[in-house]
Amino acid sequence: MTYSLIDERLKQGKTIILDGGIGGELQKVGAKMDKGLWCGRCSLDSPDKLLKVHNNYINAGADVITTNTYASTPISMKKYGYENLIEECNLKSVEIAKEAADGKNVAVAGSVSTYGYFLKDGVENMLPSFNDHLKILSNSGVDLIILEAMSSQYDIVETLLKCSKKINIPIWLSISCVFDRNKEIYLGYDDDVKNDKPQIYENFKDTLHKIKKIHSGPILVAHSNMSVTEEAIKILKDNYKKTIGAYPNRGYFEKPEWKFSDNIQPKDYLNKAKSWKNNGAQIIGGCCGIGLEEIKAISILKN
Ligand SMILES: [Zn+2]
């Protein structure tokens, strides 16, 4: 499908349902995770399982499904010895997602993430990788690009956004957030089990004022815990007058697998999603640890 249907529904004030985590669902159906590339190689190694995961999300009510390209960034593929598979792996991911969405009112979002990018390596070294990833995915027939700036400092987010300016399809931006000691919202993450202190970067509100000078598409709070998401959505609503959304996570990363924790029931997830919706979130889904049952539960919000 084209993006116009999604855009139209957003303009009408409706809610768009995004899929949940891909890696976690691939784990559940028995796909093998790669030490370095996590679920990135599944597109090549377990294409049938990936197709099943996408189909399951569509049947659960997702309006937008995300390509399994979060971990197959050119920079991480080079790092883990898969340099010769960058294009093949990413294009295969798109092909599978498009096969699942074919003939349905479902859009395919190409995930361009910050997986494997570190500020200490220098922003200038990120540019070729971001550009390559954006080029491969935007030319592959996806309906939109979702920039998944997880666990990233502002300079990385800014670099990614600037690279995306060359792309002619809709761009969504997602950011992960944490609380600091004073319960203020910062860019950062806290899902590394070996590190009990959250990584805290820039103040979220201050960052938003910088971001909105270079980005006008939807902004989503993603890969953040539920309570952080609740507060971050309020800040987003007050400081960004365009489309906003949320897709939080649950659990933590213990490479190469995502560990599911704190047993939240689908109905509880729906209640939380209702609250994000009441605070202005129009695009709602799930990230790592949020799966089919939760997406199915929240799919009633689109009506
Ligand atoms: Zn996640």
Residues whose N, C-alpha, C, O or C-beta is under 5 A from the ligand:
A	BS01	ZN	H223 N249 C287 C288
